[in-house]
Every structure is written in C-alpha cells, then in structure tokens.
Amino acid sequence: MANNMQATLQQWSTPNWGNGPSVTLSDADKRLCDGCRRGNVEEVSAALKLGADPNLQFRLALGEVTPIFLCAQKGYKEVAEVLCENGANVQRTMDFDATLPLHHAASNGQAEMCEFLILKKSNVNALDKLKRTPLMDAAEVGCLEAVKILLKHNADIGAIDSEGFNALSYCIDFVSKKDVKFYETAKYLVENGCDVNSEGKFARRTILHCAAAQGDTMFVHDLVEQKQSKIRVKDNEGKTPIDYAKQTNNLELAEFLEQHAGGDSNGCNCVVM
C-alpha cells in the first residue's frame, strides 16, 4: 500500500509527469518536487516564491500524487509546514488507492507527521479503497507512538476494513519475542478498547495466544478475568493459548488457563466481524 510509493520515488529520474509525456512542468514545479523528495526546506520555499503549485499533481508508478505525499512518508515536517502555509491540501487523496498523506505517514511510522497532518484537519478516520484507516496502517508497522497520537485524536479503534479486520488484526500477526514493538502496540490497542478476541489477518491468533506465548502472566490474568478473552479459540495451526503456555514450559500459566476454560463456550476459529 503506502510503502510501495517508496519504490516509485527511486525512479524519480524518469517520472511520468502530469497527465502524459506532453505535459511540461515549469522549472519552479520541478524544483518544488525535488525539494520535497529531499526534505530541503530552502529549496521548497524558493520554488514556491517562484510560483510553484503546492497542489501540483504528477504521476508516479502507482498514480497521481501531490508534493505533500513526498514528505509525509519521510516525516519532513518542516517541508509540510511550508507547503500548508502556501495552501497545500492535506485531504487530497492518491487516485490509485484513495490514501491520504496521513495514511502514508502512519504506514511509515512517522508519528510527528501524523500529529501535524491531523492538526491541519486531515481526517483521522479516512478510509482508503480497502476501508483501511491510518490507525490500521500504524498498527501494521508496530508504531506505538503513531497509534497513541491517532487515538488521542479520536481515531475509531473499532473500525474494520472491507474484510472485517480491525487495527489489532493488522498488528497481532507480527508479534514475536525478537521485536517487542508489535506486542506493545497490540497491548495498547487492547487496553484502549480494541476487541480482545480479534484475530490476526493471517495466523488467526488472538492477543491471548500472544500473551501466553510471551509468558506475560499479569496480562493473561487481566485478559481472562477482566476482558473475557476466549481461551479455547484456535489459531490456524490448531493451537489454543493453553498450548502456547505449555510450549514455553509455563505450566503454571497453562494451569490457570485450563481452570478458566470451562466458562469459555466459544472455541471456534471465526473471523471477528
């Protein structure tokens, strides 16, 4: 999605400008785009003074974008400020997938840029063509700071995409002991109201599977006793949270889960809609 735009920027030497090869950009517009790509505030300011259009549309491999897209994914906040001061529209979408600059900032873990764009009235709950929100994008890359900022500005934590997945679903498949950022992000989403029984998009694990595998005893107790996490739910490998506790030789945790599994009436592996 938004990350794919990074590859198109590497082809900057031969972009298809405007609506076709017959369209010629002014020197000022070319300078503006180059300045945004490099994060060069002075170059961008100079280009705007020469009459460059801050809402110029030009075509990259995935579709038409505007200059602010170029700096949103890189986190060039000072450049974005100059563009907005000169009338850049943060609500214009990319025609390929209907993403906003905010989607691109979120999917690249640019928390400060997310805050800036939201304060400039970018829609925090904007949907792309797959009904993905910026919160889902931030969760997918495990950027806790971006998730916190989006939720602070009232991002809909219960939003689901066109396949029925929410932000937690986007994050949970990447949880591992090697990279704690995804687990911390998943926990934060749950602690702030995301459905604890949401399943990951691919592995179909829940946060309880992950917490049991992590040996996070206190959180497991909270999930079971306070948040009504389903214990007997199976992932795509046919494993329950109990299995993950046993797999890590955490027999005390496995026993706790088994003791509380009696009241868990739904062990199906359904997509949470």
C-alpha positions as CSV (number, residue, x, y, z in Angstrom):
1,M,0.0,0.0,0.0
2,A,1.6,3.3,1.1
3,N,5.0,1.7,1.5
4,N,5.0,0.8,-2.2
5,M,5.3,4.5,-3.0
6,Q,8.9,4.5,-1.7
7,A,10.0,2.2,-4.6
8,T,8.4,4.6,-7.1
9,L,10.4,7.5,-5.6
10,Q,13.6,5.7,-6.6
11,Q,12.5,6.1,-10.2
12,W,12.4,9.8,-9.9
13,S,14.8,10.4,-12.8
14,T,12.2,9.3,-15.3
15,P,8.8,10.0,-13.8
16,N,5.7,10.4,-16.0
17,W,4.8,13.9,-15.1
18,G,1.2,15.2,-15.2
19,N,-1.3,13.6,-17.5
20,G,1.2,12.3,-20.1
21,P,4.5,12.9,-21.8
22,S,3.2,16.1,-23.5
23,V,2.8,17.9,-20.2
24,T,5.8,20.0,-19.3
25,L,6.4,21.2,-15.8
26,S,7.8,24.6,-15.0
27,D,11.3,24.8,-13.5
28,A,9.7,26.0,-10.3
29,D,7.4,23.0,-10.1
30,K,10.3,20.6,-10.7
31,R,12.3,22.3,-8.1
32,L,9.4,22.0,-5.6
33,C,9.1,18.3,-6.2
34,D,12.9,17.7,-5.9
35,G,12.9,19.8,-2.6
36,C,10.1,17.7,-1.2
37,R,11.8,14.5,-2.1
38,R,15.0,15.6,-0.4
39,G,13.4,17.3,2.5
40,N,15.1,20.6,1.6
41,V,13.1,23.4,3.2
42,E,15.1,26.2,1.5
43,E,14.6,24.6,-1.9
44,V,10.9,24.2,-1.4
45,S,10.5,27.8,-0.1
46,A,12.4,29.1,-3.1
47,A,10.3,27.1,-5.5
48,L,7.1,28.4,-4.0
49,K,8.3,32.0,-4.2
50,L,8.9,31.4,-7.9
51,G,5.3,30.3,-8.4
52,A,5.4,26.6,-7.9
53,D,2.0,25.0,-7.2
54,P,1.8,23.3,-3.8
55,N,-1.0,21.1,-5.1
56,L,0.6,20.1,-8.3
57,Q,-0.4,16.6,-9.4
58,F,2.1,14.4,-11.0
59,R,2.2,10.8,-11.9
60,L,4.4,8.1,-10.3
61,A,4.1,4.4,-11.0
62,L,1.1,3.9,-8.7
63,G,-0.8,7.0,-9.7
64,E,-1.0,10.8,-9.2
65,V,0.3,12.4,-6.0
66,T,0.9,15.9,-4.8
67,P,4.1,17.3,-3.2
68,I,3.0,16.7,0.4
69,F,2.8,12.9,-0.2
70,L,6.6,13.0,-0.9
71,C,7.4,14.5,2.5
72,A,4.6,12.8,4.5
73,Q,6.1,9.3,4.3
74,K,9.6,10.6,5.1
75,G,8.5,12.7,8.1
76,Y,9.7,16.0,6.6
77,K,7.5,18.1,8.9
78,E,9.2,21.4,8.2
79,V,8.6,20.9,4.5
80,A,5.0,20.0,5.1
81,E,4.6,23.2,7.2
82,V,5.8,25.3,4.3
83,L,3.5,23.6,1.8
84,C,0.5,24.0,4.1
85,E,1.3,27.7,4.7
86,N,1.1,28.0,0.9
87,G,-2.2,26.2,0.5
88,A,-1.3,22.6,0.2
89,N,-4.4,20.4,0.5
90,V,-3.9,17.5,3.0
91,Q,-7.3,16.0,2.2
92,R,-6.5,15.2,-1.5
93,T,-6.3,11.5,-2.0
94,M,-4.0,9.4,-4.1
95,D,-6.0,8.1,-7.0
96,F,-4.5,4.6,-7.0
97,D,-5.9,3.6,-3.6
98,A,-7.6,6.7,-2.2
99,T,-5.0,7.1,0.5
100,L,-4.3,10.4,2.2
101,P,-0.9,11.7,3.2
102,L,-1.9,10.7,6.7
103,H,-2.1,7.1,5.6
104,H,1.4,7.3,4.3
105,A,2.8,9.0,7.4
106,A,1.1,6.3,9.6
107,S,2.3,3.4,7.5
108,N,5.9,4.7,7.7
109,G,5.8,5.2,11.4
110,Q,6.0,9.0,11.2
111,A,4.2,9.9,14.4
112,E,5.1,13.6,14.4
113,M,3.9,13.9,10.9
114,C,0.7,12.2,11.8
115,E,0.1,14.8,14.5
116,F,0.9,17.6,12.2
117,L,-1.5,16.4,9.4
118,I,-4.3,15.8,11.9
119,L,-3.9,19.3,13.3
120,K,-4.1,20.5,9.7
121,K,-7.6,18.9,9.5
122,S,-6.6,15.7,7.9
123,N,-9.4,13.1,8.6
124,V,-8.1,10.8,11.2
125,N,-10.6,8.1,10.2
126,A,-10.2,8.4,6.5
127,L,-10.8,5.2,4.5
128,D,-8.8,4.1,1.5
129,K,-10.3,1.8,-1.2
130,L,-10.0,-1.2,1.1
131,K,-11.5,0.7,4.0
132,R,-8.2,0.8,5.8
133,T,-7.7,3.6,8.3
134,P,-4.4,5.4,9.3
135,L,-4.7,3.6,12.7
136,M,-4.6,0.2,10.9
137,D,-1.5,1.4,8.9
138,A,0.3,2.5,12.1
139,A,-0.6,-0.8,13.9
140,E,0.6,-2.9,10.9
141,V,4.1,-1.4,11.3
142,G,4.0,-1.6,15.1
143,C,4.4,2.2,15.6
144,L,3.1,2.7,19.1
145,E,3.8,6.4,19.1
146,A,1.7,6.9,15.9
147,V,-1.1,4.7,17.4
148,K,-1.1,6.8,20.5
149,I,-1.4,10.1,18.5
150,L,-4.1,8.7,16.3
151,L,-6.1,7.5,19.3
152,K,-5.5,10.8,21.1
153,H,-7.2,12.5,18.2
154,N,-10.2,10.1,18.3
155,A,-9.3,7.5,15.8
156,D,-12.0,4.9,15.7
157,I,-10.4,1.9,17.4
158,G,-13.4,-0.3,16.4
159,A,-13.2,0.4,12.6
160,I,-13.0,-2.6,10.4
161,D,-11.8,-2.9,6.8
162,S,-13.5,-4.4,3.8
163,E,-12.6,-7.9,5.1
164,G,-13.7,-7.3,8.6
165,F,-10.3,-6.8,10.3
166,N,-9.5,-4.0,12.8
167,A,-6.3,-2.4,13.8
168,L,-5.4,-5.2,16.3
169,S,-5.8,-7.7,13.5
170,Y,-3.2,-5.8,11.5
171,C,-0.7,-5.8,14.3
172,I,-1.0,-9.1,16.0
173,D,0.4,-11.4,13.4
174,F,3.8,-9.8,13.7
175,V,4.2,-10.3,17.5
176,S,7.4,-12.1,18.4
177,K,9.9,-12.1,21.2
178,K,12.5,-10.7,18.8
179,D,10.7,-7.5,18.2
180,V,8.6,-6.2,21.2
181,K,7.1,-3.2,19.4
182,F,4.3,-5.2,17.9
183,Y,3.4,-6.8,21.2
184,E,3.5,-3.4,23.0
185,T,1.3,-1.9,20.3
186,A,-1.2,-4.8,20.4
187,K,-1.4,-4.5,24.2
188,Y,-2.0,-0.7,24.0
189,L,-4.8,-1.3,21.5
190,V,-6.5,-3.8,23.8
191,E,-6.0,-1.6,26.8
192,N,-7.8,1.2,25.0
193,G,-10.8,-0.7,24.0
194,C,-10.0,-2.9,20.9
195,D,-11.9,-6.2,20.8
196,V,-9.7,-8.6,22.7
197,N,-11.0,-11.6,20.7
198,S,-10.0,-10.0,17.3
199,E,-7.9,-12.4,15.2
200,G,-4.8,-11.7,13.2
201,K,-5.3,-11.5,9.4
202,F,-3.1,-14.4,8.6
203,A,-2.2,-16.6,11.7
204,R,-5.6,-16.1,13.2
205,R,-4.1,-15.7,16.7
206,T,-5.6,-13.5,19.4
207,I,-3.9,-11.3,21.9
208,L,-4.3,-14.1,24.4
209,H,-2.3,-16.5,22.2
210,C,0.4,-13.9,22.1
211,A,0.4,-13.1,25.8
212,A,0.5,-16.8,26.7
213,A,3.5,-17.3,24.4
214,Q,5.2,-14.3,25.8
215,G,4.7,-15.6,29.4
216,D,3.0,-12.3,30.3
217,T,1.2,-13.7,33.4
218,M,-0.3,-10.4,34.6
219,F,-1.7,-9.5,31.2
220,V,-3.1,-13.1,30.7
221,H,-4.9,-12.8,34.1
222,D,-6.3,-9.4,33.0
223,L,-7.4,-10.7,29.6
224,V,-9.2,-13.7,31.1
225,E,-10.6,-12.2,34.4
226,Q,-11.4,-8.7,33.3
227,K,-11.7,-8.7,29.5
228,Q,-13.4,-12.0,28.8
229,S,-10.8,-13.3,26.4
230,K,-11.7,-16.6,24.8
231,I,-9.4,-19.4,25.9
232,R,-10.2,-22.3,23.7
233,V,-10.0,-20.4,20.4
234,K,-7.6,-22.0,17.9
235,D,-5.3,-20.3,15.5
236,N,-4.6,-21.5,12.0
237,E,-2.2,-24.1,13.5
238,G,-4.9,-25.5,15.7
239,K,-3.3,-24.2,18.8
240,T,-5.0,-22.5,21.8
241,P,-3.4,-20.1,24.3
242,I,-3.1,-23.1,26.6
243,D,-0.9,-24.8,24.0
244,Y,1.4,-21.8,23.8
245,A,1.8,-21.7,27.5
246,K,2.7,-25.3,27.6
247,Q,5.0,-24.9,24.6
248,T,7.1,-22.4,26.6
249,N,7.0,-24.7,29.7
250,N,4.9,-22.2,31.6
251,L,2.9,-24.9,33.3
252,E,1.5,-22.5,36.0
253,L,0.1,-20.3,33.3
254,A,-1.2,-23.2,31.4
255,E,-3.0,-24.5,34.5
256,F,-4.6,-21.1,35.1
257,L,-5.9,-21.1,31.6
258,E,-7.2,-24.6,31.9
259,Q,-9.0,-23.7,35.1
260,H,-10.8,-20.8,33.5
261,A,-11.5,-22.5,30.1
262,G,-14.7,-24.2,31.4
263,G,-16.7,-21.0,31.0
264,D,-15.4,-20.4,27.5
265,S,-18.3,-21.6,25.4
266,N,-16.9,-20.5,22.0
267,G,-13.8,-22.1,20.8
268,C,-14.4,-21.7,17.1
269,N,-11.9,-20.1,14.8
270,C,-14.2,-17.5,13.4
271,V,-13.3,-14.1,11.9
272,V,-14.4,-11.4,14.4
273,M,-16.6,-9.1,12.4
